Amino acid sequence: MSSLYGMRRANGDWFALDDHGRFRVPVFRSSRDGMLARVSNLGMLLFKPVALDGRALGELVPVNGGGEVYFWLVDNPFTGLSRGQTIDHAQLALLVHDAAQHAQG
């Protein structure tokens, strides 16, 4: 698997949707998917795709734990951000780790 991407603004803020008081962070399978999703979601216009790594994952989860944040692997950037699959922090960390290992080897 190649890298996974989140959307980040120049000031360092990560894009997340408010989902009943919890934050849903969309994650994309490619930089291209992130750019395509940005076209149909005006709130993302100031954000650009950034490859996720261990440091980025640490920034995405609150200091007191990951209960307020969950991740959403977007299946198709053209159908909006409502179609996808929920992945928790541990699953995302494993995917990011595997992608990094694949890139190195």
Backbone as CSV, one residue per row, in Angstrom:
resi,resn,N_x,N_y,N_z,CA_x,CA_y,CA_z,C_x,C_y,C_z
1,MET,0.848,-1.177,0.000,0.000,0.000,0.000,0.887,1.232,0.000
2,SER,0.495,2.230,-0.743,1.230,3.487,-0.748,0.835,4.298,0.475
3,SER,1.362,5.496,0.583,1.063,6.353,1.718,-0.413,6.695,1.796
4,LEU,-0.854,7.010,2.998,-2.194,7.543,3.228,-2.060,9.036,3.478
5,TYR,-3.094,9.784,3.161,-3.017,11.234,3.212,-4.167,11.824,4.017
6,GLY,-3.834,12.856,4.772,-4.816,13.695,5.433,-4.723,15.072,4.813
7,MET,-5.694,15.917,5.100,-5.705,17.264,4.533,-5.237,18.257,5.607
8,ARG,-4.257,19.071,5.235,-3.649,20.000,6.187,-3.523,21.386,5.586
9,ARG,-3.740,22.388,6.421,-3.567,23.777,6.004,-2.145,24.226,6.248
10,ALA,-1.774,25.323,5.633,-0.410,25.851,5.764,-0.055,26.168,7.217
11,ASN,-1.051,26.541,8.039,-0.764,26.865,9.437,-0.659,25.625,10.325
12,GLY,-0.807,24.436,9.732,-0.652,23.194,10.485,-1.952,22.547,10.920
13,ASP,-3.080,23.223,10.752,-4.367,22.648,11.132,-4.733,21.495,10.213
14,TRP,-5.315,20.450,10.799,-5.787,19.304,10.038,-7.275,19.461,9.775
15,PHE,-7.722,19.011,8.620,-9.140,19.066,8.285,-9.875,17.934,9.003
16,ALA,-10.979,18.284,9.666,-11.830,17.309,10.330,-13.264,17.815,10.275
17,LEU,-14.185,16.892,10.220,-15.602,17.215,10.225,-16.155,17.001,11.628
18,ASP,-17.061,17.873,12.053,-17.730,17.699,13.335,-18.834,16.673,13.137
19,ASP,-18.742,15.577,13.841,-19.723,14.498,13.728,-20.323,14.247,15.109
20,HIS,-21.333,15.049,15.448,-22.023,14.938,16.736,-21.065,15.098,17.914
21,GLY,-20.202,16.101,17.836,-19.277,16.386,18.924,-17.949,15.653,18.853
22,ARG,-17.835,14.727,17.933,-16.559,14.040,17.712,-15.988,14.532,16.389
23,PHE,-14.699,14.413,16.238,-14.071,14.843,14.998,-13.812,13.641,14.105
24,ARG,-14.270,13.747,12.861,-14.040,12.703,11.858,-13.006,13.240,10.882
25,VAL,-11.858,12.613,10.851,-10.755,13.027,9.988,-10.760,12.154,8.736
26,PRO,-11.042,12.760,7.578,-10.990,11.960,6.357,-9.549,11.624,5.980
27,VAL,-9.353,10.392,5.547,-8.048,9.899,5.134,-8.202,9.377,3.705
28,PHE,-7.235,9.691,2.871,-7.304,9.348,1.452,-6.181,8.389,1.086
29,ARG,-6.441,7.569,0.087,-5.479,6.564,-0.355,-4.366,7.164,-1.216
30,SER,-4.590,8.381,-1.722,-3.564,9.033,-2.539,-3.715,10.540,-2.427
31,SER,-2.654,11.237,-2.784,-2.688,12.695,-2.828,-3.733,13.159,-3.843
32,ARG,-3.813,12.448,-4.941,-4.783,12.775,-5.990,-6.213,12.689,-5.460
33,ASP,-6.531,11.651,-4.691,-7.866,11.520,-4.115,-8.182,12.705,-3.199
34,GLY,-7.199,13.138,-2.432,-7.399,14.300,-1.567,-7.692,15.559,-2.368
35,MET,-6.967,15.749,-3.446,-7.190,16.920,-4.294,-8.563,16.860,-4.956
36,LEU,-8.995,15.691,-5.374,-10.305,15.546,-5.995,-11.428,15.809,-4.997
37,ALA,-11.268,15.338,-3.775,-12.282,15.583,-2.738,-12.378,17.068,-2.423
38,ARG,-11.271,17.753,-2.485,-11.223,19.188,-2.202,-12.101,19.983,-3.162
39,VAL,-12.198,19.521,-4.397,-12.993,20.209,-5.416,-14.473,20.253,-5.032
40,SER,-14.975,19.177,-4.440,-16.405,19.115,-4.133,-16.736,19.491,-2.694
41,ASN,-15.742,19.859,-1.901,-15.953,20.253,-0.509,-15.302,21.608,-0.270
42,LEU,-16.100,22.651,-0.336,-15.561,24.007,-0.236,-14.774,24.247,1.042
43,GLY,-15.132,23.562,2.122,-14.413,23.730,3.386,-12.975,23.246,3.334
44,MET,-12.643,22.502,2.292,-11.297,21.949,2.173,-10.401,22.759,1.241
45,LEU,-10.909,23.833,0.680,-10.140,24.562,-0.332,-8.786,25.069,0.151
46,LEU,-8.663,25.372,1.416,-7.397,25.880,1.947,-6.476,24.766,2.442
47,PHE,-6.883,23.538,2.246,-6.118,22.390,2.705,-5.490,21.664,1.527
48,LYS,-4.378,20.989,1.791,-3.749,20.176,0.742,-3.396,18.815,1.334
49,PRO,-3.309,17.797,0.493,-2.977,16.459,0.985,-1.546,16.395,1.514
50,VAL,-1.405,15.750,2.662,-0.100,15.552,3.285,-0.013,14.091,3.695
51,ALA,1.090,13.441,3.343,1.287,12.041,3.703,1.319,11.898,5.217
52,LEU,0.621,10.896,5.710,0.589,10.636,7.142,1.792,9.807,7.546
53,ASP,2.366,10.178,8.673,3.461,9.417,9.261,3.232,9.378,10.766
54,GLY,4.148,8.809,11.493,3.988,8.696,12.944,3.814,10.031,13.635
55,ARG,4.551,11.016,13.207,4.449,12.351,13.813,3.081,12.964,13.561
56,ALA,2.589,12.837,12.331,1.271,13.378,11.988,0.183,12.699,12.812
57,LEU,0.295,11.397,13.007,-0.703,10.685,13.805,-0.725,11.205,15.234
58,GLY,0.445,11.513,15.771,0.514,12.076,17.112,-0.158,13.436,17.204
59,GLU,-0.079,14.209,16.152,-0.715,15.528,16.131,-2.236,15.427,15.989
60,LEU,-2.699,14.379,15.359,-4.126,14.236,15.096,-4.930,13.755,16.288
61,VAL,-4.287,13.122,17.249,-4.998,12.567,18.393,-4.788,13.471,19.596
62,PRO,-5.876,13.840,20.294,-5.737,14.702,21.469,-4.834,14.072,22.528
63,VAL,-4.236,14.935,23.345,-3.315,14.495,24.380,-3.976,13.489,25.325
64,ASN,-5.272,13.701,25.638,-5.949,12.820,26.599,-6.476,11.536,25.964
65,GLY,-6.153,11.268,24.710,-6.573,10.023,24.081,-7.335,10.252,22.798
66,GLY,-7.635,9.168,22.123,-8.253,9.257,20.808,-9.758,9.130,20.802
67,GLY,-10.421,9.183,21.957,-11.861,8.989,22.007,-12.669,10.047,21.281
68,GLU,-12.116,11.231,21.096,-12.852,12.316,20.463,-12.566,12.412,18.969
69,VAL,-11.663,11.609,18.478,-11.269,11.659,17.075,-11.350,10.256,16.492
70,TYR,-11.929,10.162,15.310,-11.833,8.914,14.584,-11.541,9.220,13.128
71,PHE,-11.119,8.230,12.413,-10.639,8.415,11.054,-11.584,7.743,10.086
72,TRP,-11.663,8.314,8.903,-12.613,7.890,7.896,-11.862,7.690,6.595
73,LEU,-11.634,6.436,6.218,-10.949,6.127,4.972,-11.945,6.324,3.836
74,VAL,-11.741,7.360,3.055,-12.678,7.744,2.004,-12.560,6.774,0.835
75,ASP,-13.696,6.156,0.492,-13.712,5.174,-0.592,-13.615,5.826,-1.967
76,ASN,-14.351,6.904,-2.152,-14.408,7.553,-3.461,-14.508,9.061,-3.250
77,PRO,-13.505,9.822,-3.617,-13.515,11.264,-3.353,-14.609,12.017,-4.102
78,PHE,-15.178,11.412,-5.149,-16.226,12.082,-5.923,-17.596,11.979,-5.277
79,THR,-17.798,11.021,-4.380,-19.115,10.827,-3.780,-19.272,11.593,-2.480
80,GLY,-18.320,12.402,-2.140,-18.390,13.150,-0.895,-17.700,12.389,0.219
81,LEU,-17.678,12.996,1.368,-16.940,12.430,2.492,-17.801,11.519,3.363
82,SER,-19.039,11.282,2.951,-19.914,10.426,3.748,-19.737,8.953,3.424
83,ARG,-19.112,8.645,2.303,-18.893,7.237,1.941,-17.455,6.856,2.274
84,GLY,-17.344,5.860,3.097,-16.031,5.396,3.487,-16.151,4.390,4.599
85,GLN,-15.047,4.118,5.232,-15.061,3.165,6.335,-14.328,3.747,7.525
86,THR,-14.895,3.520,8.692,-14.301,4.002,9.929,-13.093,3.148,10.276
87,ILE,-12.013,3.820,10.637,-10.839,3.118,11.150,-10.383,3.832,12.418
88,ASP,-9.995,3.070,13.405,-9.553,3.703,14.647,-8.072,4.048,14.558
89,HIS,-7.597,4.715,15.586,-6.215,5.186,15.585,-5.229,4.034,15.437
90,ALA,-5.471,2.932,16.122,-4.548,1.796,16.055,-4.493,1.210,14.646
91,GLN,-5.647,1.089,13.995,-5.679,0.571,12.631,-4.938,1.509,11.687
92,LEU,-5.173,2.815,11.843,-4.505,3.788,10.988,-2.997,3.758,11.209
93,ALA,-2.581,3.661,12.460,-1.150,3.599,12.759,-0.509,2.387,12.089
94,LEU,-1.210,1.264,12.106,-0.690,0.055,11.455,-0.593,0.249,9.940
95,LEU,-1.615,0.848,9.330,-1.588,1.108,7.892,-0.456,2.052,7.509
96,VAL,-0.259,3.090,8.306,0.815,4.054,8.038,2.167,3.371,8.196
97,HIS,2.315,2.568,9.227,3.564,1.847,9.449,3.849,0.905,8.277
98,ASP,2.834,0.165,7.855,3.004,-0.765,6.722,3.374,-0.020,5.452
99,ALA,2.756,1.131,5.219,3.068,1.923,4.035,4.516,2.408,4.074
100,ALA,4.976,2.803,5.258,6.366,3.267,5.400,7.336,2.118,5.147
101,GLN,7.022,0.930,5.653,7.879,-0.233,5.445,7.924,-0.608,3.961
102,HIS,6.773,-0.520,3.322,6.683,-0.843,1.881,7.504,0.139,1.058
103,ALA,7.473,1.409,1.440,8.207,2.444,0.707,9.719,2.261,0.858
104,GLN,10.150,1.781,2.009,11.582,1.600,2.256,12.133,0.348,1.600
105,GLY,11.289,-0.654,1.505,11.826,-1.931,1.087,11.504,-2.296,-0.281
